[in-house]
Amino acid sequence: MALPRKKPKKPIAPWRQNILAHHQGRPSRADRADFPLKVVKELIEEAGGRCHCGCGLPDTETHHVMPRTRDGRGVKTNGMRVNGVCNQRFHDNEGELQHWIKVYTERHGPCFWYDEQDWEEHRRKEAIKAEEEVAKRLQDERLDPVITLLSTSAGRPLRAKEKRLIESLPEKQLYVLAGLMTDVVNGLNQAAGYHPNHGYGHYFED
């Protein structure tokens, strides 16, 4: 019985042929874990023919201090020239693996196994975190007077759900609420014959 013939591939239109010519795809996880030849040569030269762990055996392999299975990259600061026996021992013994991770952290700093792509992502996350901290500080500065006013009026700290309600209010409504509560507090104080020198209204001037 004859096999069905495969349909010939449709030719790519000329305008599509170079559409991705200038697109630079990011390297795969496997590519990023491989040590470039230049890095291997530098590590071999620095090792001087001996295992970096100090056992005295000849160096035969380039070991990832932070394993590639844990996103260790093929960067020089994550490279260690070792003997094959030592390399296997590191992988089989978590305690020894962690020992060398600690050594290289002290030597090269935290995240010593990062490549440039990792550092780019790290810097992006740090920038987002910093922006969130600034936004939180500004929100706290805006909410603290209102929370203080309401806590004083209630004679107790606000509950979590009450704070969440206040945090959800738009700024204009928050000011309206604060002004109303200021009037309530001042009205109660006047009814009781107490006349404070100032209230909370100065926090919410237009």
PERALIN-V414038 format. One record per residue. N is the residue number from 0. SS is DSSP state (a for helix, b for strand, c for the rest). PSI is psi in whole degrees, 0 to 359 (none if undefined). OMEGA is omega in radians with two decimals (999 if undefined). Layout:
BEGIN
[[N & SS & PSI & OMEGA] [N & SS & PSI & OMEGA]]
END
This chain:
BEGIN
[[0 & c & 127 & -3.10] [1 & c & 138 & 3.10] [2 & c & 146 & 3.11] [3 & c & 139 & -3.14] [4 & c & 138 & 3.10] [5 & c & 142 & 3.10] [6 & c & 136 & 3.10] [7 & c & 144 & -3.13] [8 & c & 140 & 3.14] [9 & c & 131 & 3.12] [10 & c & 144 & 3.14] [11 & c & 131 & 3.13] [12 & c & 141 & -3.10] [13 & a & 320 & -3.09] [14 & a & 342 & -3.14] [15 & a & 343 & -2.98] [16 & a & 323 & -3.08] [17 & c & 21 & -3.04] [18 & c & 330 & 3.14] [19 & c & 16 & -3.06] [20 & c & 327 & -3.09] [21 & c & 6 & 3.13] [22 & c & 124 & 3.14] [23 & c & 100 & 3.11] [24 & c & 148 & 3.12] [25 & c & 147 & 3.14] [26 & c & 152 & -3.14] [27 & c & 169 & 3.10] [28 & a & 319 & 3.13] [29 & a & 318 & 3.12] [30 & a & 320 & -3.09] [31 & a & 339 & 3.14] [32 & a & 340 & -3.11] [33 & c & 139 & 3.06] [34 & c & 124 & 3.05] [35 & c & 152 & -3.12] [36 & a & 321 & -3.13] [37 & a & 317 & -3.14] [38 & a & 316 & 3.13] [39 & a & 316 & 3.14] [40 & a & 318 & 3.14] [41 & a & 319 & 3.13] [42 & a & 321 & 3.10] [43 & a & 316 & -3.14] [44 & a & 317 & -3.11] [45 & a & 329 & -3.12] [46 & a & 332 & 3.13] [47 & c & 28 & 3.08] [48 & c & 2 & -3.09] [49 & b & 148 & 3.13] [50 & c & 135 & -3.10] [51 & c & 343 & -3.10] [52 & c & 351 & 3.08] [53 & c & 11 & -3.11] [54 & c & 344 & 3.14] [55 & c & 352 & 3.12] [56 & c & 156 & 3.12] [57 & b & 145 & 3.11] [58 & c & 129 & -3.09] [59 & c & 345 & -3.05] [60 & b & 156 & 3.04] [61 & b & 117 & -3.02] [62 & b & 138 & 3.00] [63 & b & 115 & 3.12] [64 & c & 309 & 2.93] [65 & c & 113 & -3.01] [66 & c & 150 & 3.11] [67 & a & 333 & 3.10] [68 & a & 347 & 3.09] [69 & a & 28 & 3.10] [70 & c & 25 & 3.01] [71 & c & 129 & -3.06] [72 & c & 165 & 3.12] [73 & c & 59 & 3.11] [74 & c & 156 & -3.04] [75 & a & 322 & -3.11] [76 & a & 350 & 3.09] [77 & a & 8 & -3.08] [78 & b & 144 & -3.11] [79 & b & 119 & 3.11] [80 & b & 123 & -3.05] [81 & b & 167 & 2.98] [82 & c & 150 & -3.11] [83 & a & 324 & 3.12] [84 & a & 316 & -3.14] [85 & a & 319 & 3.14] [86 & a & 314 & 3.13] [87 & a & 321 & -3.13] [88 & a & 320 & 3.12] [89 & a & 319 & -3.11] [90 & a & 332 & -3.11] [91 & a & 342 & -3.03] [92 & c & 104 & -3.09] [93 & a & 324 & -3.14] [94 & a & 317 & 3.14] [95 & a & 323 & 3.07] [96 & a & 313 & -3.14] [97 & a & 328 & 3.08] [98 & a & 313 & -3.11] [99 & a & 330 & 3.03] [100 & a & 319 & 3.11] [101 & a & 318 & 3.13] [102 & a & 315 & -3.09] [103 & a & 333 & 3.03] [104 & a & 317 & 3.11] [105 & a & 328 & -3.09] [106 & a & 318 & -3.01] [107 & a & 352 & 3.13] [108 & c & 168 & 3.13] [109 & c & 149 & 3.11] [110 & c & 36 & -3.12] [111 & c & 341 & -3.10] [112 & c & 1 & -3.11] [113 & c & 145 & 2.92] [114 & c & 183 & -3.05] [115 & a & 324 & 3.14] [116 & a & 321 & 3.08] [117 & a & 315 & -3.12] [118 & a & 324 & 3.09] [119 & a & 315 & 3.12] [120 & a & 322 & 3.13] [121 & a & 315 & 3.14] [122 & a & 323 & 3.13] [123 & a & 315 & 3.13] [124 & a & 321 & 3.12] [125 & a & 321 & 3.13] [126 & a & 318 & 3.11] [127 & a & 317 & 3.14] [128 & a & 317 & 3.13] [129 & a & 319 & 3.11] [130 & a & 319 & 3.14] [131 & a & 322 & 3.13] [132 & a & 320 & 3.10] [133 & a & 315 & 3.14] [134 & a & 321 & 3.13] [135 & a & 319 & 3.13] [136 & a & 317 & 3.13] [137 & a & 321 & 3.11] [138 & a & 319 & 3.12] [139 & a & 319 & 3.12] [140 & a & 326 & 3.14] [141 & a & 323 & -3.03] [142 & a & 332 & -3.04] [143 & a & 314 & 3.12] [144 & a & 321 & -3.14] [145 & a & 315 & -3.14] [146 & a & 319 & 3.11] [147 & a & 316 & 3.14] [148 & a & 312 & -3.12] [149 & a & 322 & 3.11] [150 & a & 319 & 3.12] [151 & a & 317 & -3.14] [152 & a & 321 & -3.11] [153 & a & 342 & -3.11] [154 & c & 23 & -3.14] [155 & c & 161 & 3.05] [156 & c & 148 & 3.11] [157 & c & 145 & 3.08] [158 & c & 163 & -3.08] [159 & a & 316 & -3.11] [160 & a & 330 & 3.10] [161 & a & 321 & 3.09] [162 & a & 320 & 3.13] [163 & a & 323 & 3.11] [164 & a & 315 & 3.14] [165 & a & 318 & -3.13] [166 & a & 333 & -3.10] [167 & a & 348 & -3.09] [168 & c & 137 & 2.99] [169 & c & 157 & -3.04] [170 & a & 319 & -3.12] [171 & a & 316 & 3.12] [172 & a & 328 & 3.11] [173 & a & 317 & 3.12] [174 & a & 322 & 3.10] [175 & a & 316 & 3.14] [176 & a & 317 & -3.13] [177 & a & 318 & 3.12] [178 & a & 318 & 3.12] [179 & a & 315 & -3.13] [180 & a & 327 & 3.08] [181 & a & 316 & 3.11] [182 & a & 321 & 3.12] [183 & a & 312 & -3.13] [184 & a & 314 & -3.13] [185 & a & 322 & 3.11] [186 & a & 318 & 3.12] [187 & a & 321 & 3.13] [188 & a & 318 & -3.14] [189 & a & 322 & 3.12] [190 & a & 329 & -3.14] [191 & c & 0 & 3.14] [192 & c & 16 & 3.14] [193 & c & 128 & -3.09] [194 & c & 93 & -3.14] [195 & c & 153 & 3.13] [196 & c & 329 & 3.12] [197 & c & 159 & 3.12] [198 & c & 209 & -3.12] [199 & c & 357 & -3.04] [200 & a & 334 & -3.08] [201 & a & 344 & 3.09] [202 & a & 338 & -2.91] [203 & a & 34 & 3.11] [204 & c & 141 & 3.13] [205 & c & none & 999]]
END
